[in-house]
């Protein structure tokens, strides 16, 4: 897989404030991987950004941007009675409450590339920001990204 081209990181409150600004980059419809972090970063993300969540869109669905919308809604507590759409967003909501951090203060970024494979990209980003999935803290992901059967890419540990 070629290197990811990153957009962001954008502080979530500022990203939403700029939603009507045509110059503001916006997530693509598909073929992307996203990262939520506590800190901004430059170049490519690593453990220094205090990564909190890595995700992507499975399959060839054109719901990547919508998936990020689900994440943002749920991480702001906009779910109830089992109606949430993003378990990662709900975990981030709990993390934010426990750590007294407003969700809008977190950073969101997304990466894309020409020969994109969502599973390979998610695995690659996860391993770039944590040294071992067995010791994945501070990631709030409940499960390791699934192995890519087509490219035999997996998360060790």
ABEGO torsion letter per residue (X at the ends): XBBBBBBOBBBAAAAAAAAABAABBBBBABGBBBBBBABBBBEBBBAAAGBABBBBBBEABAAAAAAAAAAAAAAAGBBBGGABABAAAAAAAAAAAAAGBBAAABBBBBBBBABBBAAAAAAAAAAAABABAABAOABABABBBBBBAAAGBBBBX
